[in-house]
Amino acid sequence: MRKLLIALMTLLLIICAGCGSEPKDSAQGNEAKQEQPKVEVWRIDQNKAMELLAADPNGRLLDCRFPKDFELRHIPGAISFPLEFAVADKFEAIPDKNATLITYCGDGNRGGLTAKVLIEKGYTNVYTMGGIIDWEGEVEGTAVDAEAQAPAEDMTNP
């Protein structure tokens, strides 16, 4: 019984050891595991972003939020370019792969992801500046227009 148990344990170790092995290279008939290069996105502040865009007439400020969020509030001069456009290869709005592209979103996450996709698709001059929550300049959109048209609250009569 003890010999049978030892034989089973040995067989189990052999099977488990085979599970963790690396794929063989193509010379042995199997594809070698290839690592994807790490995509690095440079995050810049809004001053640097505006400086880069001013220096590049083909540059674009890309708002990577959903279109309804863009309509409500966005940075002047930005174009709506949701993350889903990049994933679906909808690049009509940014045909120049060497143009300066600055992404932003609500808090920085979607903008960073969109920038990574753009780099993976061959765009060479891509940065992110985080989210509109960090923006210290003017904004425009339907929500901003509604706020401007709302009557001021009368603080004289409590």
Salt bridges, closest charged atoms under 4 A:
GLU51 OE2 - LYS48 NZ 3.42
ASP63 OD2 - ARG65 NH2 2.69
GLU84 OE1 - ARG110 NH2 2.73
ASP89 OD1 - LYS121 NZ 2.83
ASP134 OD2 - ARG43 NH2 3.43
GLU140 OE2 - HIS74 NE2 3.18
